[in-house]
Amino acid sequence: MKHLIRAAAGVLLIPALAFAAVPAQAQETFRIGFVNPDRVLREAQPAKTAQAKLEAEFLKREKDLTSQGDALKAASEKFEREAPTLSENQRATRQRALVDQDRDFQRKRREFQEDLNSRKNEELQQVYERANRVVKQVAEAEKYDAILQEAIYINPKHDITDKVIKALNASVSSPAPAAGK
């Protein structure tokens, strides 16, 4: 009988010990962080460098377009002033020339905008990839379980944007790791 009581007590004791261990596991916290990607693109040095690179790359074309637009506007104003004194044939010829100039200007402006957008997307993609690597490094180093980029509300204590920007700025002097690593 004593043996049976000890066995029954042992069987009852095992689940009790298992339940005692549950609170320790339940105390393990889920760490969540938040990164504001817009702020990273505004404030991080790699993003600023990419923006400066784009501005330098497209500055000449932008100036050329501006001067072509100014010349077209001046020619149009001159035509408007002189139109009453021109013969019908001269007026039609100059009007066709202005329409051709305007069409050429619009085409060049559209091409410029497409090229600028394409290059901007390329540069931003590189910055995003670099920022994502840094976010992952910060998350792993500080043992975060999840990092969000969009939220309706986030408590500021969970915002790690400053840490990411600092890490990105620090990585500017060090070469970026090769893709695929």
BELSULVEN-V775826 format. One record per residue. N is the residue number from 0. PHI is phi in radians with two decimals (999 if undefined). Layout:
# BELSULVEN-V775826
N PHI
N PHI
This chain:
# BELSULVEN-V775826
0 999
1 -1.03
2 -1.12
3 -1.15
4 -1.18
5 -1.10
6 -1.14
7 -1.15
8 -1.13
9 -1.11
10 -1.13
11 -1.29
12 -1.28
13 -1.06
14 -1.11
15 -1.12
16 -1.18
17 -1.13
18 -1.21
19 -1.16
20 -1.37
21 -1.05
22 -1.02
23 -1.13
24 -1.25
25 -1.19
26 -1.31
27 -1.08
28 -1.69
29 -1.68
30 -1.63
31 -2.21
32 -2.29
33 -2.38
34 -2.21
35 -1.61
36 -1.14
37 -1.12
38 -1.16
39 -1.07
40 -1.21
41 -1.46
42 -1.89
43 -1.31
44 -1.05
45 -1.05
46 -1.22
47 -1.13
48 -1.12
49 -1.10
50 -1.12
51 -1.12
52 -1.09
53 -1.13
54 -1.07
55 -1.14
56 -1.16
57 -1.85
58 -1.08
59 -1.09
60 -1.10
61 -1.15
62 -1.12
63 -1.08
64 -1.12
65 -1.09
66 -1.20
67 -1.14
68 -1.14
69 -1.13
70 -1.12
71 -1.12
72 -1.12
73 -1.12
74 -1.13
75 -1.16
76 -1.11
77 -1.11
78 -1.06
79 -1.06
80 -1.22
81 -1.59
82 -0.94
83 -1.11
84 -1.62
85 -1.49
86 -1.28
87 -1.02
88 -1.15
89 -1.12
90 -1.07
91 -1.12
92 -1.11
93 -1.19
94 -1.16
95 -1.10
96 -1.09
97 -1.15
98 -1.11
99 -1.11
100 -1.10
101 -1.13
102 -1.07
103 -1.11
104 -1.10
105 -1.09
106 -1.10
107 -1.12
108 -1.15
109 -1.12
110 -1.09
111 -1.04
112 -1.11
113 -1.12
114 -1.11
115 -1.09
116 -1.09
117 -1.09
118 -1.16
119 -1.10
120 -1.10
121 -1.09
122 -1.13
123 -1.12
124 -1.07
125 -1.13
126 -1.14
127 -1.05
128 -1.09
129 -1.12
130 -1.11
131 -1.11
132 -1.11
133 -1.16
134 -1.03
135 -1.11
136 -1.11
137 -1.11
138 -1.08
139 -1.23
140 -1.14
141 -1.78
142 1.00
143 -1.45
144 -1.56
145 -2.66
146 -2.18
147 -1.79
148 -1.96
149 -2.35
150 -2.77
151 -1.24
152 -2.53
153 -2.49
154 -1.15
155 -0.97
156 -1.19
157 -1.67
158 -1.37
159 -1.88
160 -1.01
161 -1.05
162 -1.10
163 -1.15
164 -1.09
165 -1.07
166 -1.14
167 -1.13
168 -1.12
169 -1.18
170 -1.38
171 -1.09
172 -1.32
173 -1.65
174 -1.14
175 -1.23
176 -1.13
177 -1.10
178 -1.11
179 1.62
180 -1.71
